[in-house]
C-alpha cells in the first residue's frame, strides 16, 4: 500500500473536480464517475452483496454529492468526502432493506449480514470463505477491512471517510484481521491462529 | 510472550512490519510469528481478489438523468457547448443575471448619493447581523475545538481499554464492546448529519452527549479492569 489511491487535499485534479462539482457541471460529475466510479461500485458491492444495490448506492451517492457539494469545506480530500457519502448511502440502503424485510416479514431467512456477493467464474475458495467470514464482523470493522485491504485506502484516508481517528482505523483493521484469521483457520482455510 | 513477538504484533497493528528488518528476521525464526505473518499475507492476498469490476453501461446515464432532474434542466433539451455557454443559455440564469446587474446599479447610485453620511454608519461592523454571524462562527469554532478535545481524550482511553476489550473473557466485557460499537455507529451517523449542516445546534448537542456517554463507558470499563485486579 505504498501510494494513496484517492487524492490528497492539495491535489490539483481533486481541486478542479470539486470546483466543477460545486458549479454543478455535469462534465465534472462525469469525470468524477470515470475517476472513482469503479472503486465506488466495488466498495458498495462488497458492503451490500449484489450489483443492483451497489449501483443504486453509487447513484444515490452522486445525487447526495450534487445536493450537498456546497457543504464540502475542503478540510479533507474531495475524493474521501465522496467515499464518505457513498458509505453513508450504503448504510441507508441497508437500513431501508432491513425495514422492508421487517414490514413484509418475509419467510426468506437471508438478511443483509448474510447476503453474500454473487459468485463468479473466477471464484477462489479462500476468497469465498473470506467473504463469508467478513459477514460475521461488525459493520465498522468490515468497512475498514474493505477500504484498506480490498480498495487500497490508507489509514489517514479511512479516518477521513469514516470520521474516526487514524489510530481507531488501525485498531479496527488489526482486530478485523485477527478475527478473520481465527474464523478462517477454524474453517481450515489458513494457518492456525 | 517474548518482547520481539509483542513487537511484531505492534508492527502488524501499525502496518510497519515491512520497515523493520529485525522483526522480519524474527518472523523467519519464530514459528508462531512466522505463521501469523503468513496467515496475514494470505488474508491480504485473498482480500485483493475481492475487488470487483463489471460493466454498467446504463449507470452513468441514470446518474446523469437524476442530476439533470435535480438541477431543473428539462429532459430532451440538452444545451451543447462549453460550461459557461450552457449556463448562460439557461433563460432563468440570464434573467437572474440581469436582475443582479440592476440591483447592483441601484445600490451603487444609492451609496454615491449618501456620500455625506458618517463613515461609521456604512461600516459592516455596525451591522448587528454581521456581529451575530461572527458570534455564530465563533461558537462553531469553540464547539469544534471542544469536540476535538473529546476525540483526543476518547482516543487515549480507547488505547488503554483496547487490550482488555480484545480478551473478551467475560460477558460483561462483551457487553462493553457491543455498547462501544453502538456508540461509534451513533457518532458516525451524527457526524454525517453535521457534515451536511455544520451549524445544526441540535446535532452538535447530540454528538457531545454521545461523546460524553462513550467517555463514561470507557471509564467504567477501566474501573471494571481495576476492580478485577487483586
Interface residues (C-beta under 8 A of the other chain):
Chain A: X1 X20 X23 X24 X25 X26 X27 X29 X30 X33 X37 X38 X41 X42 X45 X46 X51 X55 X58 X59 X62 X63 X66 X67 X68 X71 X73 X84 X88 X117 X122 X124 X126 X127 X130 X131 X138 X139 X140 X145 X146 X149 X150 X151 X155 X162 X163 X164 X165 X167 X168 X170 X171 X173 X174 X175 X177 X178 X180 X181 X184 X185 X190 X191 X192 X193
Chain B: X12 X13 X14 X15 X35 X36 X38 X39 X40 X42 X43 X44 X45 X46 X47 X48 X49 X50 X51 X52 X53 X54 X56 X59 X60 X62 X63 X64 X66 X67 X68 X70 X71 X83 X87 X151 X155 X158 X159 X162 X166 X181 X184 X185 X187 X188 X191 X192 X195 X196 X197 X198
